Amino acid sequence: MGLPLGGSAGAWMTRQAVRRGLLGSSRVWFGVFVATGAVKAARRLMRSGEAPTVVSEALRPGEGVEVRNLRPDRARRDSAGRG
């Protein structure tokens, strides 16, 4: 049996933990909620350093920088087909 809506096991567990543990009254699911939060915080703290530098240029007085994202946002692309 697959997960509802084809989601990942971690996302399903986090949703259940919020619904049943944080908003509900289940101590077990509240423990799952705390554990998943601790794992996410640990992963965030363990990330290695800064992102790599892609471009580095010196600017003269009066010059500026324009930053663009050329690839469409994944969330927008995924939700565009629904509805």
C-alpha positions, 0 to 999 in steps of 0.5 A: 500500500502506497502513501496517500497522494504519493508523498514521502514517508518523512512528509507523511510522518511529519503531517501525522505528528503535527495533526495527532501530536501537536494539535491532538492529544497523542503523546506518542505522535508528539514525541515523533513531532519533537524527534522529526524537528530535532533531526531537521535542526541537526541537519541544518546545523551540520550543513557544510559551510557556505554555498560555492561562489559562482561569479565574482566581479569588481564593481565601479562606482555607479555600477549595479548588479541584477540577479535573476532566476532563469529556471521556473520555481518548481512549486509553481510549475507543479501546482500550475497543472493542478486545479 
